[in-house]
Amino acid sequence: MTATTIAALPTVGPYSKHFMCAEACIPHHGPSMDFDGSEQDPEMKTYSTVCVGREDDIKKSERMTAVVHDREVVIFYHKGEYHAMDIRCYHSGGPLHLGEIEEFDGRPCIVCPWHKYKITLATGEGLYQSINPKDPSAKPKWCSKGIKQRIHKVTVDNGNIYVTLSDEPFKCDSDFYATGVYKVIQSSSR
């Protein structure tokens, strides 16, 4: 049995506060996520829920970072709702925890600070503006590229914020940056 330690991402600026929780060391009984291209039975992917911080702390900062079962995530609090996703942008690994939240077509999105990619908080869809080149008077409209960023489940219990990693069997583009050399937070085992 291994244990995963929650760690805060050291950042500079308004989101640099460190968050820890009393349950910071949670035993992990499930298998590791396998993103090297080999198929893994989706029924076998099970992750325990991990406490990542206190509700009061995230409401003040509107975001926090954590390592959940060796996967880096960012948790956002926006307009009374919690959202968690992989911390690195699916496009080029940009630091989403440093991006701004803006609304596009009525949907709240995190805007990657590197290349301004827009990712919906609720679904992880990449959004872009499209225009019909054959109709010069047409107005651009927002379209979806499909789910590009892996979204994780957030729950609140007794003032604690918990994250459960996604067990969806499909591959997301953000999986590439969530593993291997692109990881910036190293978790320690006890």
Salt bridges, closest charged atoms under 4 A:
GLU55 OE2 - LYS59 NZ 3.45
ASP57 OD1 - LYS17 NZ 3.76
ASP70 OD1 - LYS183 NZ 2.98
GLU81 OE1 - HIS83 NE2 3.54
ASP86 OD1 - ARG71 NE 2.75
ASP86 OD1 - HIS152 NE2 2.77
GLU103 OE2 - LYS79 NZ 2.94
GLU125 OE2 - ARG107 NH1 3.19
ASP173 OD2 - LYS148 NZ 3.24
ASP175 OD1 - ARG71 NH2 2.73
ASP175 OD1 - ARG150 NE 2.81
